[in-house]
Amino acid sequence: MKCIHCKGQIEGKKVRVVELGVDLGEFDAYVCQSCGEEYYAGDVVREIQRKEKEAGVWGLSSTTKIGESGNALMIRLTKRLAEFMKLKKGQEVQIEPQGPGQFLVKVVES
């Protein structure tokens, strides 16, 4: 079997899956030896999704619009994402640009 991205050789192996910092375990996968692309069988994908739901990380990504408050811009987070991140109103965070169109938000430890 060849990789659909780079045509490299693919071999079966166990792959550790970590989603949003949560270790979901090791799963059977096919991995390209050239580019590292991972492929999973349908039953394995369903098992990974079951584990994601069990761990509370399934479906946390969302789309939101940038709002305005006075002369500042603001971004709203879903309640579910805020709970997962253990964020509270008034909590201090640090925002670091990561390049055009991307930034990282870190909770400031008090």
BAFI-3210 file (N, C-alpha, C; in Angstrom, 3 decimals, decimal comma, padded with zeros to 6 digits):
// residues 110
n [1|2|3|4|5|6|7|8|9|10|11|12|13|14|15|16|17|18|19|20|21|22|23|24|25|26|27|28|29|30|31|32|33|34|35|36|37|38|39|40|41|42|43|44|45|46|47|48|49|50|51|52|53|54|55|56|57|58|59|60|61|62|63|64|65|66|67|68|69|70|71|72|73|74|75|76|77|78|79|80|81|82|83|84|85|86|87|88|89|90|91|92|93|94|95|96|97|98|99|100|101|102|103|104|105|106|107|108|109|110]
n.u [000,849|000,502|001,223|-001,205|-000,478|002,362|003,277|004,858|006,008|003,759|003,219|001,837|001,208|001,176|-000,256|-000,015|-002,648|-003,335|-005,493|-006,185|-004,444|-005,203|-004,583|-005,605|-004,965|-003,410|-003,661|-004,410|-002,902|-002,099|000,906|002,709|005,985|007,540|006,355|004,887|002,139|-000,963|-003,231|-006,418|-008,518|-012,082|-013,462|-011,603|-011,474|-014,061|-013,783|-011,808|-013,248|-015,277|-013,766|-012,894|-015,321|-015,980|-013,891|-014,523|-013,582|-014,576|-015,828|-015,182|-014,141|-015,058|-016,747|-016,611|-017,551|-015,730|-016,216|-017,022|-016,038|-016,242|-013,277|-011,956|-011,407|-013,172|-013,333|-015,594|-015,986|-017,285|-019,424|-018,942|-016,292|-014,925|-015,385|-014,033|-011,431|-011,197|-011,676|-012,487|-014,677|-013,124|-010,623|-007,113|-005,388|-002,764|-001,976|-000,458|000,879|001,116|001,781|000,581|-002,903|-003,189|-003,122|-001,975|-003,425|-002,756|-003,298|-002,730|-000,888|-001,691]
n.v [-001,176|002,262|005,627|008,166|010,790|011,172|008,965|007,186|004,218|002,264|001,074|-001,164|-000,296|000,379|003,342|006,124|008,137|011,440|013,866|017,196|017,390|015,221|011,911|009,326|006,723|003,809|002,853|000,724|001,466|002,575|003,719|006,117|005,700|007,688|010,361|010,300|010,322|009,238|006,507|005,162|002,338|002,025|000,944|001,454|004,224|004,783|003,794|005,520|007,923|007,305|007,180|009,843|011,178|010,085|011,153|013,804|015,516|015,543|017,310|019,944|022,030|025,061|027,632|031,125|034,603|037,665|040,087|043,413|045,593|048,541|050,118|047,825|044,508|041,399|037,889|035,307|032,376|029,068|027,755|025,099|024,698|026,563|025,422|022,965|023,933|024,989|027,700|030,869|033,659|036,802|035,775|035,887|035,879|035,206|036,369|035,309|036,090|033,800|033,893|035,094|035,259|033,482|032,700|032,067|031,243|031,511|030,484|032,599|031,792|032,225]
n.w [000,000|-000,746|000,270|-000,020|-000,165|-000,494|-001,780|-000,411|001,382|003,356|006,641|009,080|012,458|016,029|017,247|019,332|020,397|021,007|022,005|022,211|024,379|025,898|026,571|024,652|024,260|022,669|019,250|016,437|013,363|010,030|008,886|007,055|005,986|004,956|005,063|007,401|007,588|008,940|008,832|009,521|010,151|009,680|011,977|013,952|013,924|014,882|017,487|018,495|018,383|020,220|022,566|022,633|023,098|025,583|027,108|026,999|025,018|022,493|019,767|020,607|019,147|017,572|015,696|015,822|016,046|015,916|018,319|019,565|022,145|023,544|022,692|022,113|020,784|021,057|021,788|021,918|023,863|023,751|026,311|026,971|026,019|027,632|030,131|029,823|029,587|032,049|032,592|034,006|034,533|034,497|034,899|034,335|031,232|028,873|025,683|022,777|019,656|016,939|014,372|011,168|011,398|013,537|016,999|020,373|023,435|026,805|030,118|032,845|035,555|038,929]
ca.u [000,000|001,275|000,636|-001,875|000,125|003,742|003,545|005,790|005,565|002,935|003,284|000,948|001,834|000,375|-000,032|-000,627|-003,490|-003,531|-006,407|-006,270|-003,675|-005,744|-004,092|-006,729|-004,441|-002,765|-004,595|-003,833|-002,922|-001,152|001,699|003,640|007,367|008,187|005,809|004,276|000,673|-001,570|-004,510|-007,100|-009,690|-013,342|-013,783|-010,651|-011,949|-015,218|-013,274|-011,157|-014,320|-015,926|-012,854|-012,935|-016,582|-015,821|-012,949|-015,052|-012,873|-015,256|-016,634|-014,884|-013,839|-016,240|-016,513|-017,229|-017,250|-015,071|-017,103|-016,379|-016,411|-015,508|-012,309|-011,253|-012,089|-013,305|-013,681|-016,401|-015,757|-018,465|-019,400|-018,320|-014,851|-014,448|-015,393|-012,950|-010,183|-011,269|-011,588|-013,514|-014,825|-012,170|-009,324|-006,128|-004,757|-001,745|-002,208|000,788|000,738|001,872|001,922|-000,641|-004,142|-003,143|-002,516|-002,040|-003,909|-002,259|-003,800|-001,678|-000,970|-001,597]
ca.v [000,000|003,495|006,837|008,972|012,122|011,227|007,672|006,408|002,911|002,296|-000,149|-001,198|-000,171|001,004|004,783|006,789|009,252|012,462|014,893|018,337|017,094|014,047|010,661|008,411|005,361|003,369|002,264|000,199|002,430|002,413|004,947|006,297|005,754|008,894|011,633|010,132|010,358|008,080|006,052|004,280|001,614|002,587|000,525|002,123|005,614|004,798|003,594|006,780|008,895|006,915|007,601|011,310|011,548|009,662|012,073|015,167|016,347|015,430|018,449|021,194|023,088|025,800|028,875|032,259|035,881|038,644|041,170|044,661|046,118|049,805|050,192|046,536|043,380|040,273|036,596|034,529|030,932|028,319|027,359|023,772|024,862|027,250|024,431|022,023|024,643|025,457|029,156|031,562|035,089|037,630|035,110|036,514|035,043|035,845|036,084|035,412|035,831|032,648|034,134|035,682|034,499|032,453|033,077|031,106|031,821|030,772|030,929|033,124|031,166|033,238]
ca.w [000,000|-000,873|000,847|-001,047|-000,202|-000,995|-002,436|000,400|001,878|004,565|007,438|010,229|013,775|017,074|017,308|020,485|019,979|022,029|021,495|023,128|025,576|026,591|025,998|024,401|024,187|021,434|018,298|015,204|012,268|008,941|008,929|005,950|006,445|004,419|005,551|008,721|007,527|009,607|008,303|010,466|009,652|010,175|013,350|014,838|014,001|015,792|018,842|018,883|018,631|021,469|023,633|022,674|023,759|026,974|027,741|026,936|024,042|021,201|019,332|021,307|018,171|017,135|014,970|016,496|015,405|016,767|018,731|019,957|023,445|023,605|021,589|022,073|020,157|021,980|021,222|022,860|023,893|024,167|027,715|027,039|025,869|028,833|031,223|029,553|029,847|033,438|032,574|034,788|034,253|035,213|034,966|033,464|030,215|028,043|024,268|022,009|018,221|016,443|012,944|010,618|011,535|014,571|018,260|021,456|024,685|027,965|031,416|033,712|036,880|039,989]
c.u [000,897|000,493|-000,002|-001,260|001,490|004,168|004,564|005,172|004,795|003,094|002,338|001,724|000,837|000,757|-000,745|-001,398|-003,713|-004,371|-006,558|-005,588|-004,149|-005,286|-005,257|-006,277|-003,768|-003,770|-003,832|-003,980|-001,974|-000,428|002,678|005,044|008,105|007,671|005,125|002,760|000,112|-002,940|-005,112|-008,280|-010,938|-013,668|-012,841|-011,049|-013,126|-014,786|-012,578|-012,219|-015,063|-015,092|-012,840|-014,194|-016,513|-014,938|-013,414|-014,348|-013,520|-016,038|-016,353|-014,550|-015,135|-015,811|-017,243|-016,879|-016,572|-016,054|-016,306|-016,919|-015,593|-014,573|-011,487|-012,082|-012,155|-013,715|-014,445|-016,056|-017,052|-018,307|-018,676|-016,801|-014,262|-014,393|-014,260|-011,598|-010,102|-011,061|-012,750|-013,527|-013,831|-010,776|-008,373|-005,519|-003,724|-001,997|-000,915|000,514|001,625|002,155|000,632|-001,849|-004,155|-002,517|-002,750|-002,495|-003,451|-002,879|-002,609|-001,888|-000,802|-000,848]
c.v [001,243|004,664|007,659|010,369|012,144|009,948|006,820|005,089|003,077|000,981|-000,021|-001,087|000,411|002,477|005,337|008,000|010,172|013,560|015,974|018,051|015,897|012,788|009,680|006,960|005,076|002,628|001,737|001,234|001,970|003,747|004,974|006,459|006,999|010,173|011,528|010,188|009,078|007,790|005,069|003,595|002,218|002,211|001,183|003,591|005,708|004,629|004,856|007,825|008,584|007,378|009,127|011,792|011,243|010,646|013,529|016,078|016,315|016,715|019,759|022,336|023,772|027,041|029,977|033,520|036,791|039,768|042,399|045,103|047,383|049,888|048,908|045,495|042,249|039,026|035,825|033,053|030,250|027,917|026,022|023,846|025,534|026,282|023,425|022,646|025,166|026,975|029,754|033,036|035,867|037,029|035,760|035,483|035,872|035,412|036,339|035,148|034,653|032,775|034,734|034,749|033,453|033,020|031,995|031,840|030,934|031,354|031,403|032,531|032,234|032,738]
c.w [000,000|-000,267|-000,271|-001,169|-000,870|-001,723|-001,685|000,843|003,191|005,299|008,632|011,525|014,760|017,141|018,535|019,975|021,176|021,403|022,551|024,460|026,370|025,863|025,878|024,294|022,856|020,562|017,091|014,098|011,181|008,836|007,762|006,521|005,949|005,074|006,910|008,741|008,140|009,006|009,304|009,780|010,312|011,605|014,359|015,011|014,967|017,243|019,353|019,209|019,925|022,662|023,769|023,398|025,250|027,748|027,712|025,953|022,653|020,925|020,050|020,349|017,761|016,367|015,710|015,729|016,415|017,037|019,106|021,301|023,650|022,423|021,475|021,321|021,174|021,230|022,285|022,722|024,293|025,635|027,880|026,934|027,110|030,015|031,047|029,913|031,289|033,534|033,356|034,393|035,114|035,322|033,954|032,513|029,466|026,604|023,502|020,533|017,819|014,945|012,435|010,802|012,626|015,841|019,297|022,710|025,822|029,220|032,239|035,090|037,941|041,188]
res [m|k|c|i|h|c|k|g|q|i|e|g|k|k|v|r|v|v|e|l|g|v|d|l|g|e|f|d|a|y|v|c|q|s|c|g|e|e|y|y|a|g|d|v|v|r|e|i|q|r|k|e|k|e|a|g|v|w|g|l|s|s|t|t|k|i|g|e|s|g|n|a|l|m|i|r|l|t|k|r|l|a|e|f|m|k|l|k|k|g|q|e|v|q|i|e|p|q|g|p|g|q|f|l|v|k|v|v|e|s]
***
